[in-house]
Amino acid sequence: MACDSLAAKSAHWFMLRFPFAPMARTAVSFWRKRKRFFGSSSVRAASASITENFSPRPTALNGLSNPNTNPSAAPSKSCGSCSSPKPPAQTETETEMLSERMNESMGRFGFSTVGTHSAVKICRWTKQQLMGRAGCYKHTFYGIQSHRCMETTTSLACANRCVFCWRHHMHPVAKKFQWKVDDPRQLLEDALQTHLRLIKPLRGAKGVTPERFAEALAPRHCALSLVGEPIMYPRINEFVDLLHSKRLSTFLVTNGQHPAALAELSPITQLYVSVDAPNRDDLKKIDRPLFSDFWERLLVSCDVLKEKRQRTVLRLTLVKGWNDRDLEGYAKLVERSGADFVEVKGVMFCGGDERRQWGLGLQNTPQAWETRSFAEALCSALNLKGRSSAELSGRGAGGSQDAVLREDSGYGLACEHAHSNSCLIASNRFLVSATTQEEQGAAPDESIPKSTSQSFPSSPMQWHTWIDFDRFADVAGEGCEALQRLDAQAYAVQTPDWALLGSPLQGFDPSLDVERWKRLRDGRPARPPGSVESGSTAEIPKIMPALPNSKAAEDSEVTEGRKGGETLPHLSIHPVCFPLPVQGAHFQQHTP
């Protein structure tokens, strides 16, 4: 390298002395390229990895192996609490994920980097509930305390570049984790310290009471959904086990592009897979994935999700005019995953020149009533598809229709959080009768707020979408094997009336600032006069108006599809509710 450097300096001196000599310019260009390529640390590391660690790649999960671990290592069958934590067998590297420029860019948007590949940020809803204003949709749907939630990620890198991502694409993209791996214990300690450092300046802010501030200094929940792909972190299982050892619940969101890592994941309090489109073409257009087999990876992730015993969720980000049409495609994915819940959330437009270039703007953000109408139509499509499949399988097995159509075979629209433009579709497995609850000896949960401006009439069926976090933490303390045996319904508790669909405040907690929410709600666009409220048998002309110059404008007519002798509703017609005795007068039984 000394000779190379001397030759490059000589050529550079000659070019300065004789700037018009073509040979000098050619020599300088050659030596610069040679030094840049062969002298880089990444090339030396790659060549060493190829010569020393070459081994044939085994197949796993239909050929989709975990790229974040050593290919020659067998997949782990237990989580970190079953044995002593061991660092992953992979090529060691000291290359850090974030450059100085990335750190500065993320800092300007409120991200506090932790270690070399992680970050923490105070969620908007954490501040809102700390000040007594409002809670997030997880507070309404599942009962978390928003001001006691830490939002973080263990890997800022992601394998997608979604067009609606509100992180402004500041983080790196990669198919696998190829950087320095931080120790999970140090990572968790630094994340908690950073979270508390961001919380402490809110002491004395308007609305912050000493009681809520003291609670915020003792987090109970960890949302691994900030940015990037958390399961790309090779030691994610150890990190999750450490969270559970501190009695912190876990809400982990993945994009469905790493099915092998998803299969090896330790039990999570609630596990999400993002489903941003119902078919291959739309998913490629919206998520812009790096993997060429992105659709197959999502399908395998749905298969893996079905094998999980903990609570599972499919998350749908509704982009008006982009992914709001193929209800049957969504229904197939939900049926394939067997998800306990389906979250439907309207996309929030956050500006940016890139989004404008893609044609994404404020007009692609659905209104709250449009998101709810889509959720109603999807719920009906799920139930009709489930009933058709059950009837076919029942006839083939010689069973009766009554035996096939069980109460837990469908889905219902359980909750709405209009403040964040979200709805929750829940499996009827979480629709528990009051008599069954009494027979099991379940005591009422004292942690559920009782304050509400209206109590719905008593019903034999009650939604249990909230989480018994103490129950989950107790079982997690018993070890990995006990947690793997824990069923999702074993730590579910009754949902309060104010959180149910049709509540007067549309999922807003009445113990918070109700007047402020009413002012915000009254300033939003209302349903157009041509539509009707949910529960009526009248037709809705169009629940999601077609956008100009879009594919939705071509198919804006009311369409119907036949499936198993039933009418499968598409987005443009009023949904048909599954006839079940459910909680609340807002659920009315009716037929098409």
C-alpha positions as CSV (number, residue, x, y, z in Angstrom):
1,M,0.0,0.0,0.0
2,A,3.0,2.3,0.5
3,C,4.0,1.9,-3.2
4,D,0.4,2.5,-4.2
5,S,0.3,5.7,-2.1
6,L,3.6,6.9,-3.6
7,A,2.5,6.3,-7.1
8,A,-0.8,8.0,-6.5
9,K,1.0,11.1,-5.1
10,S,3.4,11.2,-8.0
11,A,0.6,11.0,-10.5
12,H,-1.3,13.7,-8.6
13,W,1.8,16.0,-8.7
14,F,2.3,15.4,-12.4
15,M,-1.3,16.3,-13.1
16,L,-1.0,19.5,-11.1
17,R,2.2,20.4,-13.0
18,F,0.8,19.5,-16.4
19,P,-3.0,19.7,-16.0
20,F,-3.7,19.0,-19.7
21,A,-1.8,15.8,-20.0
22,P,-4.4,13.0,-20.5
23,M,-2.1,10.3,-19.1
24,A,-1.8,12.1,-15.8
25,R,-5.6,12.3,-15.4
26,T,-5.9,8.6,-16.3
27,A,-3.3,7.6,-13.8
28,V,-4.9,9.6,-10.9
29,S,-8.3,8.2,-11.7
30,F,-7.0,4.6,-11.7
31,W,-5.1,4.9,-8.4
32,R,-8.0,6.6,-6.7
33,K,-10.5,3.8,-7.8
34,R,-8.0,1.1,-6.8
35,K,-7.5,2.5,-3.4
36,R,-11.2,3.1,-2.8
37,F,-12.1,-0.5,-3.7
38,F,-9.3,-2.7,-2.5
39,G,-8.4,-0.4,0.5
40,S,-11.9,-0.3,2.0
41,S,-12.6,-2.3,5.2
42,S,-15.9,-3.6,3.8
43,V,-14.2,-5.3,0.9
44,R,-11.5,-6.9,3.1
45,A,-14.2,-8.1,5.5
46,A,-16.3,-9.5,2.7
47,S,-13.4,-11.4,1.2
48,A,-12.4,-12.8,4.5
49,S,-16.0,-13.9,5.1
50,I,-16.2,-15.7,1.8
51,T,-12.9,-17.6,2.2
52,E,-13.2,-18.5,5.8
53,N,-16.9,-18.9,6.5
54,F,-18.2,-20.4,3.3
55,S,-20.9,-23.0,3.8
56,P,-24.0,-24.1,1.8
57,R,-27.2,-22.4,2.8
58,P,-29.9,-24.7,4.3
59,T,-33.6,-24.4,3.5
60,A,-36.0,-23.3,6.2
61,L,-39.7,-22.2,6.0
62,N,-40.0,-23.1,2.3
63,G,-36.5,-21.7,1.6
64,L,-36.8,-18.6,3.6
65,S,-34.1,-18.8,6.3
66,N,-33.3,-16.1,8.8
67,P,-30.6,-13.8,7.2
68,N,-29.8,-12.3,10.6
69,T,-28.1,-15.4,12.0
70,N,-25.3,-17.7,10.9
71,P,-26.7,-19.9,8.1
72,S,-24.8,-22.9,9.4
73,A,-26.3,-22.6,12.8
74,A,-29.5,-24.5,13.7
75,P,-32.5,-22.4,14.6
76,S,-33.1,-22.0,18.3
77,K,-36.1,-23.8,19.7
78,S,-36.2,-21.8,23.0
79,C,-36.0,-18.3,24.1
80,G,-33.3,-16.6,26.1
81,S,-34.7,-17.4,29.5
82,C,-34.4,-21.2,29.0
83,S,-30.6,-21.1,28.9
84,S,-27.7,-18.7,29.4
85,P,-27.7,-15.9,26.9
86,K,-25.2,-16.6,24.1
87,P,-24.2,-14.1,21.4
88,P,-25.2,-15.1,17.9
89,A,-22.8,-17.0,15.8
90,Q,-22.1,-14.5,13.0
91,T,-19.2,-12.7,11.4
92,E,-18.0,-10.1,13.8
93,T,-17.8,-6.6,12.6
94,E,-17.2,-3.2,14.2
95,T,-19.0,-1.3,11.5
96,E,-21.8,0.8,13.0
97,M,-25.2,1.2,11.4
98,L,-25.6,4.9,11.7
99,S,-23.4,7.5,10.2
100,E,-22.9,10.9,11.7
101,R,-25.2,12.4,9.2
102,M,-27.9,9.9,10.0
103,N,-27.6,10.7,13.7
104,E,-28.0,14.4,13.1
105,S,-30.9,13.9,10.7
106,M,-32.8,11.7,13.2
107,G,-32.0,14.0,16.1
108,R,-33.7,16.9,14.3
109,F,-37.0,14.9,14.2
110,G,-36.9,14.0,17.8
111,F,-35.3,10.5,17.7
112,S,-32.7,9.8,20.4
113,T,-30.3,7.1,19.2
114,V,-29.4,4.4,21.7
115,G,-26.2,2.3,21.1
116,T,-25.2,1.9,17.5
117,H,-28.5,0.7,15.9
118,S,-31.4,1.6,18.2
119,A,-33.5,4.6,19.1
120,V,-36.1,5.9,21.5
121,K,-38.7,8.6,21.0
122,I,-41.5,10.0,23.2
123,C,-44.8,9.2,21.5
124,R,-47.3,12.0,21.0
125,W,-49.9,10.0,23.0
126,T,-47.5,9.5,25.9
127,K,-47.4,13.3,26.3
128,Q,-51.1,13.6,25.8
129,Q,-52.1,11.2,28.5
130,L,-49.4,12.5,30.8
131,M,-51.1,15.9,30.5
132,G,-54.5,14.4,31.0
133,R,-55.7,15.1,27.5
134,A,-56.1,11.8,25.6
135,G,-54.9,8.3,25.3
136,C,-53.8,6.3,22.2
137,Y,-55.7,3.6,20.4
138,K,-53.9,0.9,22.4
139,H,-55.4,2.5,25.5
140,T,-58.9,2.1,24.1
141,F,-58.4,-1.3,22.4
142,Y,-56.2,-3.1,24.9
143,G,-56.1,-1.0,28.1
144,I,-52.4,0.1,28.1
145,Q,-51.5,3.3,30.0
146,S,-50.2,5.5,27.3
147,H,-48.1,7.7,29.6
148,R,-46.3,4.6,30.9
149,C,-45.3,3.3,27.4
150,M,-41.8,3.4,26.0
151,E,-41.6,3.5,22.2
152,T,-38.3,2.1,20.9
153,T,-36.7,-0.1,18.3
154,T,-33.8,-2.5,18.3
155,S,-33.0,-2.0,14.7
156,L,-33.3,1.2,12.7
157,A,-32.8,-0.7,9.4
158,C,-35.7,-1.9,7.4
159,A,-36.3,-4.0,4.3
160,N,-39.0,-1.8,3.0
161,R,-39.4,1.8,1.9
162,C,-43.1,2.3,2.4
163,V,-44.5,5.4,0.6
164,F,-46.6,6.4,3.7
165,C,-43.8,5.9,6.3
166,W,-43.8,9.0,8.5
167,R,-40.2,8.5,9.5
168,H,-39.2,10.4,6.3
169,H,-36.9,7.6,5.2
170,M,-33.9,8.7,7.3
171,H,-33.0,5.2,8.4
172,P,-30.9,2.7,6.4
173,V,-32.3,-0.2,4.4
174,A,-31.0,-3.7,4.3
175,K,-32.1,-7.3,3.8
176,K,-30.2,-8.5,6.8
177,F,-28.4,-7.2,9.9
178,Q,-24.7,-6.6,8.9
179,W,-23.4,-4.2,11.6
180,K,-22.0,-4.2,15.1
181,V,-24.4,-6.0,17.5
182,D,-25.0,-4.2,20.8
183,D,-25.4,-6.1,24.1
184,P,-29.1,-6.5,24.9
185,R,-28.7,-5.7,28.6
186,Q,-26.8,-2.5,27.9
187,L,-29.2,-1.7,25.2
188,L,-32.2,-2.0,27.5
189,E,-30.6,0.0,30.3
190,D,-29.7,2.8,27.9
191,A,-33.1,2.8,26.3
192,L,-34.8,3.1,29.7
193,Q,-32.5,5.9,30.8
194,T,-33.1,7.8,27.6
195,H,-36.8,7.4,27.9
196,L,-36.7,8.8,31.5
197,R,-34.5,11.6,30.3
198,L,-37.1,12.6,27.8
199,I,-39.9,12.3,30.3
200,K,-38.4,14.4,33.1
201,P,-38.7,17.8,31.3
202,L,-42.5,17.4,31.3
203,R,-42.6,17.8,35.1
204,G,-44.7,20.8,35.9
205,A,-46.3,21.1,32.4
206,K,-49.9,22.0,32.2
207,G,-52.1,19.2,33.2
208,V,-49.3,16.9,34.5
209,T,-50.3,15.7,38.0
210,P,-47.7,14.4,40.5
211,E,-49.4,11.0,40.4
212,R,-49.3,10.6,36.6
213,F,-45.7,11.9,36.5
214,A,-44.6,9.3,39.1
215,E,-46.4,6.6,37.0
216,A,-44.6,7.8,33.9
217,L,-41.2,7.3,35.6
218,A,-42.1,3.6,36.0
219,P,-42.8,2.3,32.4
220,R,-45.1,-0.8,32.1
221,H,-45.2,-1.2,28.3
222,C,-42.7,-1.3,25.5
223,A,-43.8,-0.6,21.9
224,L,-41.2,-2.1,19.6
225,S,-42.6,-0.2,16.6
226,L,-40.8,3.1,16.4
227,V,-39.0,2.7,13.1
228,G,-37.2,0.1,11.2
229,E,-37.5,-3.7,11.7
230,P,-36.9,-4.8,15.4
231,I,-36.7,-8.5,14.7
232,M,-33.6,-7.9,12.4
233,Y,-31.7,-7.4,15.7
234,P,-29.9,-10.8,16.1
235,R,-30.4,-10.8,19.9
236,I,-34.0,-9.8,19.9
237,N,-35.1,-12.8,22.0
238,E,-32.7,-11.8,24.8
239,F,-34.0,-8.3,24.7
240,V,-37.6,-9.4,24.9
241,D,-36.9,-11.7,27.8
242,L,-35.2,-8.8,29.7
243,L,-38.2,-6.7,29.1
244,H,-40.5,-9.4,30.5
245,S,-38.2,-9.9,33.5
246,K,-38.8,-6.2,34.4
247,R,-42.6,-6.8,34.0
248,L,-42.8,-4.7,30.9
249,S,-45.3,-5.8,28.3
250,T,-44.2,-6.0,24.7
251,F,-46.0,-4.9,21.5
252,L,-43.8,-5.8,18.6
253,V,-44.6,-4.8,14.9
254,T,-42.9,-6.5,12.0
255,N,-43.4,-6.0,8.2
256,G,-43.7,-9.7,7.4
257,Q,-40.4,-9.9,5.4
258,H,-38.5,-12.0,7.9
259,P,-40.6,-15.2,8.5
260,A,-37.7,-17.2,9.8
261,A,-36.9,-14.7,12.5
262,L,-40.6,-14.4,13.2
263,A,-40.8,-18.2,13.8
264,E,-37.8,-18.1,16.2
265,L,-39.2,-15.1,18.1
266,S,-39.9,-15.5,21.9
267,P,-43.5,-15.1,23.1
268,I,-44.7,-11.5,22.9
269,T,-47.5,-9.9,24.8
270,Q,-49.0,-8.9,21.4
271,L,-47.4,-9.6,18.0
272,Y,-48.2,-7.6,14.9
273,V,-47.7,-8.2,11.2
274,S,-48.3,-5.2,8.9
275,V,-50.4,-6.0,5.9
276,D,-50.3,-2.9,3.7
277,A,-51.9,-4.4,0.6
278,P,-54.1,-7.4,-0.2
279,N,-52.2,-8.6,-3.4
280,R,-48.7,-8.7,-4.8
281,D,-48.9,-5.7,-7.2
282,D,-50.3,-3.3,-4.6
283,L,-47.8,-4.4,-2.0
284,K,-44.9,-3.8,-4.3
285,K,-46.3,-0.3,-5.2
286,I,-46.9,0.7,-1.5
287,D,-44.1,-1.0,0.5
288,R,-41.3,-0.8,-2.2
289,P,-39.6,-3.9,-0.7
290,L,-36.0,-4.9,-1.2
291,F,-36.7,-8.7,-1.4
292,S,-37.8,-10.0,-4.8
293,D,-39.9,-12.7,-3.1
294,F,-41.6,-10.2,-0.8
295,W,-45.2,-11.6,-1.4
296,E,-44.1,-15.1,-0.5
297,R,-42.4,-13.9,2.6
298,L,-45.6,-12.2,3.7
299,L,-47.6,-15.3,3.1
300,V,-45.2,-17.5,5.1
301,S,-45.3,-14.9,7.9
302,C,-49.0,-15.3,8.0
303,D,-48.5,-19.0,8.3
304,V,-46.1,-18.5,11.2
305,L,-48.5,-16.1,12.9
306,K,-51.1,-18.8,12.9
307,E,-48.9,-21.1,15.0
308,K,-48.3,-18.5,17.7
309,R,-50.3,-18.9,20.9
310,Q,-50.0,-15.3,22.1
311,R,-52.2,-12.5,20.9
312,T,-51.7,-11.8,17.2
313,V,-52.7,-8.8,15.1
314,L,-52.8,-7.9,11.4
315,R,-52.4,-4.2,11.0
316,L,-53.9,-2.5,8.0
317,T,-52.8,1.1,7.1
318,L,-55.6,2.4,4.9
319,V,-54.4,4.6,2.1
320,K,-57.4,6.0,0.3
321,G,-57.3,5.2,-3.4
322,W,-54.3,2.9,-3.0
323,N,-55.2,-0.2,-1.0
324,D,-58.9,0.2,-0.1
325,R,-60.6,-2.1,-2.6
326,D,-59.7,-5.8,-2.6
327,L,-61.7,-6.9,0.5
328,E,-61.6,-10.6,-0.5
329,G,-57.8,-10.4,-0.7
330,Y,-57.6,-9.0,2.8
331,A,-60.1,-11.7,4.0
332,K,-57.8,-14.4,2.6
333,L,-54.8,-13.1,4.4
334,V,-56.7,-12.8,7.7
335,E,-58.1,-16.3,7.3
336,R,-54.6,-17.6,6.5
337,S,-53.0,-16.0,9.6
338,G,-55.8,-16.8,12.0
339,A,-55.2,-13.4,13.7
340,D,-57.0,-12.6,16.9
341,F,-57.4,-9.0,15.9
342,V,-57.3,-6.8,12.8
343,E,-56.5,-3.1,13.3
344,V,-57.7,-0.8,10.5
345,K,-56.0,2.6,10.7
346,G,-56.3,5.5,8.3
347,V,-52.9,6.8,7.1
348,M,-51.8,10.2,8.4
349,F,-50.2,12.4,5.7
350,C,-47.1,14.1,7.1
351,G,-45.9,16.0,4.0
352,G,-42.7,15.6,2.1
353,D,-41.6,16.1,-1.5
354,E,-41.1,12.4,-2.1
355,R,-44.7,11.7,-1.3
356,R,-45.9,14.4,-3.6
357,Q,-43.8,12.8,-6.4
358,W,-45.6,9.5,-5.8
359,G,-49.0,11.2,-6.0
360,L,-49.6,10.7,-2.2
361,G,-51.2,13.7,-0.5
362,L,-53.8,14.8,2.0
363,Q,-56.6,13.5,-0.2
364,N,-55.3,9.9,0.5
365,T,-56.1,10.2,4.2
366,P,-59.6,8.8,4.9
367,Q,-62.0,10.4,7.3
368,A,-62.9,8.6,10.5
369,W,-66.3,7.5,9.1
370,E,-64.6,6.2,6.0
371,T,-62.2,4.1,8.0
372,R,-65.1,2.7,10.1
373,S,-67.1,1.9,6.9
374,F,-64.1,0.0,5.5
375,A,-63.7,-1.9,8.7
376,E,-67.4,-2.8,8.7
377,A,-67.2,-4.0,5.1
378,L,-64.1,-6.0,5.8
379,C,-65.7,-7.6,8.9
380,S,-68.7,-8.7,6.8
381,A,-66.4,-10.1,4.1
382,L,-64.5,-12.1,6.7
383,N,-67.7,-13.6,8.2
384,L,-69.2,-14.5,4.9
385,K,-66.0,-16.1,3.7
386,G,-65.7,-17.9,7.0
387,R,-69.2,-19.2,6.9
388,S,-68.8,-20.4,3.3
389,S,-65.7,-22.3,4.2
390,A,-67.2,-23.7,7.3
391,E,-70.3,-24.9,5.5
392,L,-68.2,-26.6,2.8
393,S,-66.0,-28.4,5.4
394,G,-69.1,-29.3,7.4
395,R,-70.9,-30.9,4.5
396,G,-67.7,-32.8,3.6
397,A,-67.4,-34.1,7.1
398,G,-71.1,-34.9,7.3
399,G,-71.7,-32.3,10.0
400,S,-74.8,-30.1,10.5
401,Q,-74.8,-26.4,9.8
402,D,-75.5,-25.6,13.4
403,A,-72.5,-27.6,14.4
404,V,-70.3,-25.8,11.9
405,L,-71.4,-22.2,12.6
406,R,-70.0,-21.8,16.0
407,E,-69.9,-18.5,17.8
408,D,-66.1,-18.3,17.7
409,S,-65.9,-18.8,13.9
410,G,-66.2,-15.2,12.8
411,Y,-65.2,-11.6,13.6
412,G,-66.9,-8.6,15.0
413,L,-66.2,-4.9,15.0
414,A,-65.4,-4.4,18.7
415,C,-63.9,-1.0,19.2
416,E,-63.4,2.4,17.6
417,H,-60.9,5.2,18.4
418,A,-62.0,8.0,16.3
419,H,-59.3,10.3,17.7
420,S,-56.6,8.4,15.9
421,N,-58.8,7.2,13.0
422,S,-58.7,3.6,14.0
423,C,-61.0,0.6,14.4
424,L,-60.6,-2.9,15.9
425,I,-62.0,-6.0,14.4
426,A,-61.8,-8.9,16.9
427,S,-62.2,-12.6,16.7
428,N,-65.4,-13.9,18.3
429,R,-63.2,-16.0,20.5
430,F,-62.9,-12.9,22.6
431,L,-66.7,-12.5,22.7
432,V,-67.3,-14.2,26.0
433,S,-70.7,-14.8,27.6
434,A,-71.2,-13.5,31.1
435,T,-72.4,-17.0,32.3
436,T,-69.1,-18.5,31.1
437,Q,-67.1,-15.9,32.9
438,E,-69.0,-16.6,36.1
439,E,-68.5,-20.4,35.7
440,Q,-64.8,-19.9,35.3
441,G,-64.7,-17.8,38.5
442,A,-63.3,-14.7,36.8
443,A,-63.4,-11.8,39.1
444,P,-64.1,-8.3,37.7
445,D,-60.9,-6.4,36.9
446,E,-60.6,-3.5,39.3
447,S,-58.1,-1.7,37.1
448,I,-60.7,-1.0,34.4
449,P,-62.1,2.5,34.7
450,K,-65.7,2.6,35.7
451,S,-66.4,6.2,34.8
452,T,-68.5,6.5,31.6
453,S,-71.3,8.8,30.5
454,Q,-73.4,5.8,29.4
455,S,-73.6,2.2,30.2
456,F,-74.9,-0.1,27.5
457,P,-77.7,-2.6,28.3
458,S,-76.6,-5.9,29.7
459,S,-75.9,-8.6,27.1
460,P,-75.1,-12.3,27.3
461,M,-72.0,-11.6,25.2
462,Q,-69.2,-9.3,26.3
463,W,-66.0,-8.3,24.4
464,H,-62.7,-9.1,26.2
465,T,-60.1,-7.3,24.1
466,W,-58.3,-5.7,27.1
467,I,-55.1,-7.3,28.5
468,D,-54.4,-8.5,32.0
469,F,-50.8,-7.3,32.1
470,D,-50.2,-8.6,35.6
471,R,-51.3,-12.0,34.6
472,F,-48.9,-12.1,31.6
473,A,-46.0,-10.7,33.7
474,D,-46.6,-13.4,36.4
475,V,-46.5,-16.2,33.8
476,A,-43.4,-14.7,32.1
477,G,-41.7,-14.8,35.5
478,E,-42.2,-18.5,35.6
479,G,-40.0,-19.0,32.6
480,C,-40.1,-19.5,28.9
481,E,-41.9,-22.9,28.9
482,A,-44.8,-21.5,31.0
483,L,-45.1,-18.5,28.7
484,Q,-45.2,-20.6,25.6
485,R,-48.1,-22.6,27.0
486,L,-50.0,-19.4,27.8
487,D,-53.1,-19.0,25.5
488,A,-54.1,-15.6,24.2
489,Q,-57.5,-15.8,25.9
490,A,-56.0,-16.6,29.3
491,Y,-54.9,-13.0,29.8
492,A,-57.8,-11.2,28.3
493,V,-60.2,-9.1,30.4
494,Q,-63.5,-7.4,29.7
495,T,-63.5,-4.2,27.6
496,P,-65.2,-1.2,29.3
497,D,-68.3,0.3,27.8
498,W,-66.7,3.6,26.8
499,A,-64.2,1.7,24.5
500,L,-66.8,-0.3,22.6
501,L,-68.0,0.6,19.1
502,G,-71.0,3.0,19.3
503,S,-70.0,4.7,22.6
504,P,-71.0,8.3,22.7
505,L,-67.4,9.5,22.8
506,Q,-66.3,7.1,20.0
507,G,-63.6,5.4,22.1
508,F,-62.4,8.4,24.1
509,D,-61.7,7.8,27.8
510,P,-64.2,9.9,29.8
511,S,-61.7,10.3,32.6
512,L,-59.6,12.5,30.3
513,D,-60.2,15.9,28.7
514,V,-63.6,15.2,27.2
515,E,-64.4,18.9,26.3
516,R,-61.2,19.2,24.3
517,W,-62.0,16.0,22.4
518,K,-65.5,17.3,21.6
519,R,-64.1,20.4,20.1
520,L,-61.7,18.5,17.9
521,R,-64.4,16.0,16.8
522,D,-66.9,18.8,16.0
523,G,-64.3,20.4,13.7
524,R,-63.9,17.3,11.6
525,P,-65.9,16.6,8.4
526,A,-69.1,14.7,9.0
527,R,-70.7,11.9,7.1
528,P,-72.2,13.1,3.8
529,P,-76.0,13.3,3.8
530,G,-76.3,10.4,1.4
531,S,-74.9,7.9,3.9
532,V,-76.5,6.4,7.0
533,E,-75.2,5.4,10.4
534,S,-74.1,1.9,11.1
535,G,-76.8,-0.6,12.0
536,S,-79.3,0.5,9.4
537,T,-80.3,-1.7,6.5
538,A,-80.4,1.3,4.1
539,E,-77.9,1.4,1.3
540,I,-74.7,3.5,1.5
541,P,-74.0,4.9,-2.0
542,K,-70.2,5.0,-1.6
543,I,-68.3,4.7,1.7
544,M,-65.0,5.4,0.1
545,P,-65.4,8.0,-2.7
546,A,-63.2,7.4,-5.7
547,L,-60.3,9.7,-6.2
548,P,-59.8,11.5,-9.6
549,N,-57.2,10.0,-11.8
550,S,-56.9,6.8,-9.8
551,K,-57.7,3.2,-10.2
552,A,-60.6,3.6,-7.8
553,A,-62.3,6.0,-10.2
554,E,-62.6,3.2,-12.8
555,D,-64.4,0.8,-10.5
556,S,-66.5,3.1,-8.5
557,E,-69.8,1.3,-9.3
558,V,-71.4,-1.0,-6.8
559,T,-70.0,-4.5,-7.4
560,E,-71.0,-7.8,-6.0
561,G,-69.2,-11.1,-6.0
562,R,-70.6,-14.6,-5.4
563,K,-68.8,-16.9,-3.0
564,G,-70.4,-20.1,-1.8
565,G,-73.9,-19.0,-2.6
566,E,-73.5,-15.8,-0.5
567,T,-73.3,-12.2,-1.6
568,L,-69.7,-11.0,-0.8
569,P,-69.9,-7.3,-0.2
570,H,-67.2,-5.1,-1.7
571,L,-66.2,-1.7,-0.5
572,S,-69.1,0.1,-2.2
573,I,-72.0,-1.6,-0.5
574,H,-73.3,-1.7,3.0
575,P,-71.9,-4.6,5.1
576,V,-74.0,-7.4,6.5
577,C,-73.3,-8.1,10.2
578,F,-72.8,-11.6,11.4
579,P,-75.9,-12.6,13.4
580,L,-74.5,-13.0,17.0
581,P,-75.9,-11.8,20.3
582,V,-73.3,-9.2,21.1
583,Q,-72.8,-6.5,23.7
584,G,-74.3,-3.1,23.2
585,A,-77.4,-1.7,21.5
586,H,-75.2,-0.4,18.7
587,F,-74.9,-4.0,17.4
588,Q,-78.2,-4.7,15.6
589,Q,-78.9,-8.0,14.0
590,H,-80.1,-7.6,10.4
591,T,-80.1,-9.5,7.2
592,P,-79.4,-8.3,3.6
